[in-house]
C-alpha cells in the first residue's frame, strides 16, 4: 500500500481570534499530562457520485470555521509550557493519495504499520498542536486522521472537536451541544508557575513495538459476565475486558521474571460529571486523572474472577472519594500515580490502560454518513486502549507491546479463546 502526499498547508481560523483570547492558560491537569499525542482515525465511504476535490475543499473551509470555536488548537505552546499563544498560526493539513481500495484494506486486516501511515504527528520539537491528514483511496473512500497534543486536549475533547467539525461540514452550522468551555478547568485547577514535569517513559528504543487489535463482541462479553459470576452484579464491559488483558499481562511478567509479582494497572477516569466541581461535558482540555489498581501477589491468585472483583472494588472506592477531594488533592493523587506507573515501566511491566468507551466517536457525520470504522493511531509505549465497536455492545482493544511480550501475551488462554 503506497501513501503519497499530495499537498501540505496550514489552515487558520476563518475569523481572527480576539486580542483578549490570545493567551490560553493551561490548567494544572494539562501541565501534568504526558507529552504525547492523542490520535484518532475515521474511515468513510462516500457515495460514488461526489467530487473528491469538492469534498476536500469543503473540509478545508469547515475546518477553518471550527477553529474559530476551538481557537487554542490553532495556536502554539509557549516555551515555558504555561500557556498557548493563540495567534492563529493554524493546524497542519495534509492530503494524501492511497493506492488501494478501502474495502480491500479493511478485508485484509490492516496492520498497525499500515494504519499509522494514515495519520501524522508533528516532528520532535515542533510546536504545532494539531495535524489533520485526509487520505483519499483509489475507490473514492476517505480516511481522516487527526492527532493532537495531549498537553492541550484529552481524547474526549478531541472527539467533540471532530464532531463539531463534522457538523459544520454537513450543515454549515455549529451545534451548541459540541461547543467548548475553556475557562472552567484553569479556574478549578490553577497552573503552577514552575510546573513539575511528568515523564512517562516510552519503551526502550531498542525494543521493537507491536500493536494488535482484539475484538470482544457482545456475545463474548456475555460469556465473560457468566464466567465472572455474581449474577446480581452487572459487570461493565470495560471491567471485563480490563480483567482479561490484565491477567494476560501478569502472565507475561511471570514468564519474563520467573514468578508472579505485584502488578499495578493504571486506568484513567473522565472527571466530567463525576466530581462535585461543576465540571461539564463541554469542559475542554485534560479533564481526567489516572489512578492505580494494585494487585498484590500475597493476597490472591491473579485469575479472572479475582481481578474483576479487585477492579470493581477499587473503581467504586475511587469514585466515592472523588466528590470529597479538592483540586489540589486530585492533582497530587494523579502525580503520585504517574510516579508509580513510571516505576512499573522501569520493571518492564505494562501498566497503562485507557478507555474511550461511551465516547461519541461514531457520531462524526461529515455529510457522508457515520464513519464505517474508527481506529486508534498506534503508540510508542506499552499501552492498552479500549474503544466501542461499531455496534456499541462490544469492545475493540488496541494492545501495544514489545514484540517479545506480544508473543507471550497471545498465548494466554482467554486471549486465544475469547478475543478475535
C-alpha positions in Angstrom: 0.0 0.0 0.0 1.5 3.3 -1.1 0.6 6.5 0.6 1.8 9.6 -1.3 1.5 13.1 0.0 -0.3 15.4 -2.5 -0.3 18.7 -0.6 0.6 20.2 2.8 -0.6 23.5 4.2 -1.7 25.2 7.4 -5.4 26.1 8.0 -6.1 29.1 10.2 -9.4 30.1 11.8 -11.8 31.8 9.4 -12.0 34.7 11.9 -9.1 36.2 13.8 -9.1 35.3 17.5 -9.9 38.4 19.6 -7.0 40.0 21.5 -8.5 39.2 24.8 -8.4 35.5 23.9 -4.9 35.3 22.6 -3.4 33.8 25.7 -4.9 30.4 26.7 -3.5 29.3 30.1 -3.1 25.6 30.7 -4.7 24.0 33.8 -2.7 22.0 36.3 -4.1 18.8 34.8 -2.9 20.0 31.4 0.6 20.6 32.8 0.9 17.2 34.3 -0.4 15.3 31.3 2.2 13.2 29.4 3.9 14.9 26.4 2.3 12.7 23.8 -0.3 12.8 21.1 -4.0 11.7 21.0 -4.6 10.0 17.7 -8.0 9.1 16.1 -8.7 7.8 12.6 -12.1 7.9 10.9 -13.0 5.8 7.9 -15.7 6.8 5.4 -17.3 5.5 2.2 -18.8 8.5 0.4 -21.2 7.7 -2.4 -19.7 7.3 -5.9 -21.3 10.5 -7.3 -19.4 13.0 -5.2 -16.4 15.1 -6.3 -13.3 14.3 -4.2 -11.8 17.7 -4.9 -15.1 19.3 -3.8 -15.2 17.2 -0.7 -11.6 18.2 0.2 -12.2 21.9 -0.5 -15.3 21.8 1.7 -13.3 20.0 4.5 -10.8 22.8 4.5 -13.5 25.5 4.7 -15.3 23.8 7.6 -12.0 23.1 9.4 -11.3 26.8 9.2 -14.7 27.6 10.6 -14.5 25.1 13.5 -11.1 26.5 14.5 -12.8 29.8 15.4 -14.6 27.9 18.1 -11.7 25.7 19.2 -9.1 28.5 18.7 -6.4 27.2 21.1 -5.9 24.2 18.7 -4.7 26.7 16.0 -2.1 28.2 18.4 1.3 27.3 19.7 2.5 26.1 23.1 4.8 28.7 24.7 8.4 27.7 25.6 7.6 27.8 29.3 4.8 25.3 28.8 2.3 27.5 30.8 0.0 28.7 28.0 -0.9 28.6 24.4 -0.2 31.6 22.2 -3.5 31.8 20.2 -2.3 33.9 17.3 -4.0 31.8 14.7 -0.8 30.1 13.4 -3.0 27.2 12.2 -3.2 23.4 12.2 -1.2 21.3 9.7 -3.4 19.9 6.9 -2.1 17.1 4.7 -3.8 15.4 1.7 -2.6 12.0 0.5 -3.4 9.5 -2.2 -3.6 5.8 -1.1 -3.0 3.2 -3.8 -5.6 0.7 -2.8 -9.4 0.3 -2.2 -10.7 0.8 1.3 -12.7 -2.5 1.2 -9.5 -4.4 0.3 -7.6 -2.5 3.0 -10.1 -3.5 5.7 -10.9 -7.0 4.5 -7.2 -8.0 4.5 -7.0 -6.9 8.2 -4.7 -3.8 8.2 -1.5 -4.0 10.2 -0.8 -1.3 12.7 2.1 -0.1 10.5 -0.4 0.5 7.7 -2.8 2.3 10.0 0.0 4.5 11.2 0.6 5.7 7.7 -2.9 7.3 7.7 -2.1 9.8 10.4 0.7 12.2 11.0 2.2 13.6 14.2 4.5 16.7 14.4 8.2 16.1 14.3 10.0 16.2 17.7 10.4 19.8 18.8 7.6 21.1 16.6 5.1 23.4 18.2 2.0 22.6 16.0 -0.7 21.3 18.3 -3.0 19.6 15.7 -2.3 17.7 12.5 -5.1 16.6 10.1 -4.3 14.0 7.4 -7.0 13.4 4.7 -6.3 10.1 2.9 -8.1 9.6 -0.5 -8.3 5.9 -1.5 -8.5 4.7 -5.1 -12.2 3.9 -4.7 -13.0 7.4 -3.5 -13.2 6.5 0.2 -11.8 8.9 2.7 -9.9 8.3 5.9 -9.4 11.3 8.2 -6.6 11.0 10.8 -6.3 13.7 13.5 -3.5 13.9 16.0 -3.5 16.5 18.8 -1.1 17.3 21.6 -2.1 15.8 24.9 -0.8 18.9 26.6 -4.0 20.8 25.5 -6.6 18.2 24.9 -7.7 14.7 26.0 -9.4 12.1 23.8 -12.9 13.3 24.8 -12.2 16.9 23.9 -10.7 15.8 20.6 -13.9 13.8 19.8 -16.0 16.8 20.5 -13.8 18.9 18.2 -14.1 16.4 15.4 -17.9 16.1 15.9 -18.3 19.9 15.7 -16.1 20.0 12.6 -18.3 17.2 11.0 -21.5 19.1 11.9 -20.3 22.3 10.3 -19.1 20.4 7.2 -22.5 18.7 7.0 -24.9 21.5 7.8 -23.0 24.7 7.6 -23.8 25.5 11.2 -22.2 24.6 14.5 -24.0 22.6 17.2 -24.2 24.1 20.7 -24.0 20.6 22.1 -20.4 20.4 21.0 -19.3 23.9 21.8 -16.3 24.0 24.2 -15.9 25.7 27.5 -12.3 27.0 28.1 -12.5 28.9 31.4 -13.6 26.2 33.9 -10.5 24.0 34.1 -7.9 26.7 34.7 -10.1 28.1 37.5 -10.6 24.8 39.2 -7.1 23.5 38.6 -4.8 26.6 38.6 -1.4 26.1 37.0 1.9 26.0 38.7 4.2 28.9 37.7 7.1 26.3 37.6 5.3 23.1 36.7 6.7 19.8 37.8 7.4 17.7 34.8 5.7 14.4 34.3 7.6 12.0 32.1 6.1 8.6 31.4 9.0 6.8 29.7 8.5 5.3 26.2 9.6 1.8 25.6 13.2 1.0 25.1 14.0 2.3 21.6 16.0 -0.9 21.0 12.8 -2.9 21.5 10.5 -3.4 18.5 6.9 -2.4 19.3 4.0 -4.5 18.0 0.4 -3.3 18.0 -2.6 -5.6 17.7 -6.4 -5.2 17.8 -8.5 -7.7 19.7 -12.3 -7.8 19.2 -14.6 -8.6 22.2 -18.1 -9.0 20.7 -21.3 -8.6 22.7 -21.6 -12.4 22.7 -18.1 -12.8 24.1 -18.8 -10.2 26.8 -21.9 -12.2 27.8 -19.7 -15.2 28.3 -17.2 -13.2 30.4 -20.1 -12.0 32.6 -21.2 -15.5 33.2 -17.6 -16.5 34.0 -17.2 -13.6 36.4 -20.1 -15.0 38.5 -22.2 -12.8 40.8 -25.3 -12.8 38.7 -26.8 -9.9 40.7 -23.9 -7.7 39.6 -23.8 -6.4 36.0 -20.1 -6.2 35.4 -19.2 -3.4 33.0 -17.8 -4.2 29.6 -14.6 -2.2 30.4 -14.1 -4.1 33.7 -14.4 -7.5 32.0 -12.0 -6.7 29.2 -9.6 -5.0 31.5 -9.5 -8.1 33.7 -8.8 -10.4 30.7 -6.0 -8.2 29.5 -4.5 -7.6 32.9 -4.5 -11.4 33.7 -2.6 -12.0 30.4 -0.1 -9.2 31.2 0.6 -10.6 34.7 1.2 -13.9 32.9 3.7 -12.2 30.6 5.5 -10.7 33.6 5.7 -14.2 35.2 7.3 -15.7 32.1 9.8 -12.8 32.0 10.9 -12.9 35.6 10.1 -16.5 36.7 7.4 -15.7 39.4 4.2 -13.8 39.9 5.0 -10.2 41.1 2.9 -7.4 42.4 1.4 -5.6 39.4 -0.3 -2.2 39.1 -2.8 -1.4 36.4 -3.5 2.3 35.8 -6.7 3.3 34.1 -7.9 6.8 33.7 -11.2 8.4 34.7 -13.1 11.1 32.9 -13.9 13.7 35.5 -16.8 15.2 33.6 -19.9 14.8 35.6 -18.2 12.7 38.3 -16.8 15.3 40.6 -18.5 17.9 42.7 -16.5 20.6 40.9 -19.1 21.7 38.3 -17.1 20.1 35.5 -19.4 19.9 32.5 -19.4 17.8 29.3 -18.2 20.9 27.4 -15.1 21.4 29.6 -12.1 21.5 27.2 -8.6 20.2 27.9 -7.4 17.4 30.1 -10.3 16.5 32.3 -9.1 13.1 33.5 -6.9 11.6 36.1 -5.1 8.3 36.4 -5.4 6.0 39.4 -3.9 2.8 40.5 -5.4 -0.7 40.9 -2.9 -2.7 42.8 -2.7 -6.5 42.5 -0.7 -7.9 45.5 0.6 -11.4 44.8 0.4 -12.5 48.5 -3.3 -11.6 48.8 -4.9 -13.5 45.9 -4.4 -15.6 42.8 -4.3 -13.5 39.6 -7.3 -15.2 38.0 -10.0 -13.5 36.0 -12.7 -13.6 38.7 -10.4 -12.2 41.4 -9.2 -9.4 39.1 -12.8 -8.4 38.2 -13.6 -8.0 41.9 -10.4 -6.1 42.5 -11.1 -3.7 39.6 -14.7 -3.1 40.7 -13.8 -2.6 44.4 -11.1 -0.1 43.5 -13.2 1.8 41.0 -16.1 2.1 43.5 -13.9 3.4 46.3 -12.1 5.8 44.0 -15.3 7.3 42.5 -16.8 7.6 46.0 -13.9 9.6 47.2 -13.7 12.0 44.3 -16.5 14.3 45.3 -14.8 14.8 48.7 -11.4 15.7 47.1 -10.1 19.2 46.5 -8.5 20.1 43.2 -5.1 20.0 45.0 -5.7 16.5 46.3 -6.8 15.3 42.8 -3.6 16.7 41.2 -1.4 15.2 44.0 -3.1 11.8 43.6 -2.5 12.0 39.8 1.2 12.8 40.2 1.6 10.0 42.7 0.0 7.6 40.3 2.3 8.7 37.5 5.3 8.0 39.8 4.0 4.5 40.5 3.5 3.9 36.7 7.0 5.1 36.0 8.4 2.5 38.5 6.3 -0.2 36.9 7.6 0.6 33.5 11.2 0.5 34.7 10.4 -3.1 35.8 9.3 -3.9 32.3 5.6 -4.1 33.1 2.8 -2.7 31.0 0.5 -0.8 33.4 -1.3 1.8 31.3 -4.9 1.2 30.1 -7.3 3.9 28.8 -10.9 3.6 27.8 -12.7 5.6 25.1 -15.8 3.6 25.5 -19.1 5.6 25.5 -17.3 8.5 23.7 -19.4 9.5 20.7 -16.8 8.6 18.2 -19.3 7.2 15.7 -21.3 10.4 15.6 -18.9 12.2 13.3 -21.0 12.6 10.2 -19.4 14.9 7.7 -22.3 14.5 5.3 -21.4 11.1 4.0 -23.0 9.1 6.9 -21.4 8.0 10.1 -17.9 6.5 9.9 -17.6 2.9 8.7 -14.9 2.4 11.3 -12.9 4.4 13.9 -9.5 3.3 15.0 -6.7 4.4 17.2 -3.4 5.5 15.7 -0.8 3.4 17.5 1.5 4.1 20.4 5.2 4.4 21.1 4.9 2.7 24.5 3.3 -0.3 26.1 -0.3 0.6 26.4 -3.9 -0.6 26.0 -6.7 1.4 24.5 -10.3 0.3 24.7 -12.9 1.6 22.3 -16.6 0.8 21.5 -17.0 -1.4 18.4 -19.3 0.0 15.7 -22.3 -1.9 17.1 -21.9 -0.3 20.5 -22.2 -3.5 22.5 -18.6 -4.9 22.0 -15.1 -3.5 22.6 -12.1 -3.2 20.4 -8.9 -3.5 22.5 -5.8 -2.0 20.9 -2.8 -3.5 22.6 0.7 -2.1 22.1 3.5 -4.2 23.5 7.2 -5.0 22.8 7.4 -7.8 20.2 8.8 -10.4 22.6 6.0 -9.7 25.1 3.2 -9.7 22.5 4.2 -13.3 21.5 3.7 -14.4 25.2 0.6 -12.2 25.6 -1.1 -14.0 22.7 -0.6 -17.4 24.3 -2.9 -16.6 27.2 -5.8 -19.0 27.1 -8.5 -16.3 27.4 -6.9 -14.1 24.7 -6.7 -17.2 22.5 -10.2 -18.4 23.2 -12.2 -15.2 23.5 -10.7 -12.4 21.5 -10.8 -12.4 17.7 
